[in-house]
Amino acid sequence: ALTHYEEALQIRQDLFGEDHMDVAATTFNIGQAHHRLGHLDEALTRYSKFYSYISRCGSQDQHRDEVVALKHMGQVYQEQKNIAEAKSCYQEAINVSITVCDQQQEKETASILN
């Protein structure tokens, strides 16, 4: 799967450039694949890139995507036993949700962070 994701990422970067949500989504998928394989450093790198992309690109679901990115980054830090960084990511996810989300999105965020 990783090989195909990497190929898809290259194609999307060639078509759309770096600042596009398709590039961001593929980067996130690569992060998830690495995470599942236990490649925590690479997963964290990809999740961080995803977070950076969505901050630059903006989207209809930008704040939800920020929460998702922060949650996954927190999970990796937690698995790496870096509790302080995990807590920071989780807290930032909560802060994003509280700051910008309506009541329905807060419920969705609570579900994501569960």
C-alpha positions as CSV (number, residue, x, y, z in Angstrom):
1,A,0.0,0.0,0.0
2,L,2.8,2.4,0.8
3,T,4.3,2.1,-2.7
4,H,0.9,3.0,-4.2
5,Y,0.4,5.9,-1.8
6,E,3.8,7.3,-2.6
7,E,3.1,7.0,-6.3
8,A,-0.2,8.7,-5.9
9,L,1.4,11.5,-3.8
10,Q,3.9,12.2,-6.5
11,I,1.2,12.3,-9.2
12,R,-0.9,14.7,-7.1
13,Q,2.1,16.9,-6.3
14,D,2.9,17.1,-10.1
15,L,-0.7,17.9,-10.9
16,F,-1.6,20.3,-8.1
17,G,1.5,21.4,-6.4
18,E,2.2,21.2,-2.7
19,D,-0.7,23.3,-1.4
20,H,-3.7,21.2,-2.3
21,M,-6.0,19.1,-0.2
22,D,-5.5,16.0,-2.4
23,V,-1.8,16.2,-1.5
24,A,-2.7,16.7,2.1
25,A,-5.1,13.7,2.2
26,T,-2.6,11.4,0.5
27,T,0.1,12.5,2.9
28,F,-2.2,11.7,5.8
29,N,-3.0,8.3,4.3
30,I,0.8,7.6,4.1
31,G,1.1,8.6,7.7
32,Q,-1.6,6.1,8.7
33,A,0.1,3.3,6.8
34,H,3.4,4.0,8.5
35,H,1.5,4.2,11.9
36,R,-0.1,0.8,11.4
37,L,3.3,-0.6,10.5
38,G,4.8,0.8,13.7
39,H,7.0,3.3,11.8
40,L,6.2,6.0,14.4
41,D,8.8,8.6,13.4
42,E,7.7,8.5,9.8
43,A,4.1,8.5,10.8
44,L,4.7,11.6,12.9
45,T,6.5,13.3,10.0
46,R,3.6,12.6,7.7
47,Y,0.9,13.7,10.2
48,S,2.9,16.9,10.8
49,K,3.0,17.6,7.1
50,F,-0.7,17.0,6.8
51,Y,-1.3,19.5,9.6
52,S,0.9,22.0,7.8
53,Y,-0.8,21.5,4.5
54,I,-4.3,22.0,5.9
55,S,-3.2,25.1,7.8
56,R,-1.9,26.5,4.5
57,C,-4.6,25.2,2.1
58,G,-7.7,25.8,4.1
59,S,-10.8,23.8,3.4
60,Q,-14.4,23.5,4.3
61,D,-13.4,21.0,7.0
62,Q,-10.1,22.7,8.0
63,H,-10.8,22.7,11.7
64,R,-12.0,19.2,11.8
65,D,-8.9,18.1,9.8
66,E,-6.7,20.0,12.3
67,V,-8.3,18.1,15.1
68,V,-7.8,14.8,13.3
69,A,-4.1,15.6,12.6
70,L,-3.5,16.6,16.2
71,K,-5.2,13.5,17.5
72,H,-3.0,11.2,15.4
73,M,0.1,13.1,16.3
74,G,-0.9,12.8,20.0
75,Q,-1.4,9.0,19.5
76,V,2.1,8.6,18.0
77,Y,3.7,10.7,20.8
78,Q,1.8,8.6,23.4
79,E,3.0,5.3,21.8
80,Q,6.6,6.8,21.9
81,K,6.0,7.4,25.6
82,N,6.4,11.2,25.1
83,I,3.4,12.0,27.3
84,A,4.1,15.7,27.5
85,E,3.9,16.1,23.7
86,A,0.9,13.8,23.4
87,K,-0.9,15.9,26.0
88,S,0.0,19.1,24.2
89,C,-1.4,17.7,20.9
90,Y,-4.6,16.5,22.6
91,Q,-5.1,19.8,24.4
92,E,-4.6,21.8,21.1
93,A,-7.2,19.6,19.4
94,I,-9.6,20.4,22.2
95,N,-8.7,24.1,22.0
96,V,-9.3,24.2,18.2
97,S,-12.7,22.5,18.7
98,I,-13.8,24.9,21.4
99,T,-12.6,28.0,19.6
100,V,-14.1,27.4,16.2
101,C,-16.7,24.7,16.3
102,D,-20.4,24.8,16.8
103,Q,-22.2,22.3,19.1
104,Q,-22.5,19.6,16.4
105,Q,-18.8,19.8,15.6
106,E,-18.0,19.7,19.3
107,K,-19.8,16.3,19.5
108,E,-17.9,15.1,16.4
109,T,-14.6,16.3,17.9
110,A,-15.4,14.5,21.2
111,S,-16.0,11.3,19.1
112,I,-12.7,11.8,17.2
113,L,-10.7,12.3,20.4
114,N,-12.3,9.3,22.2
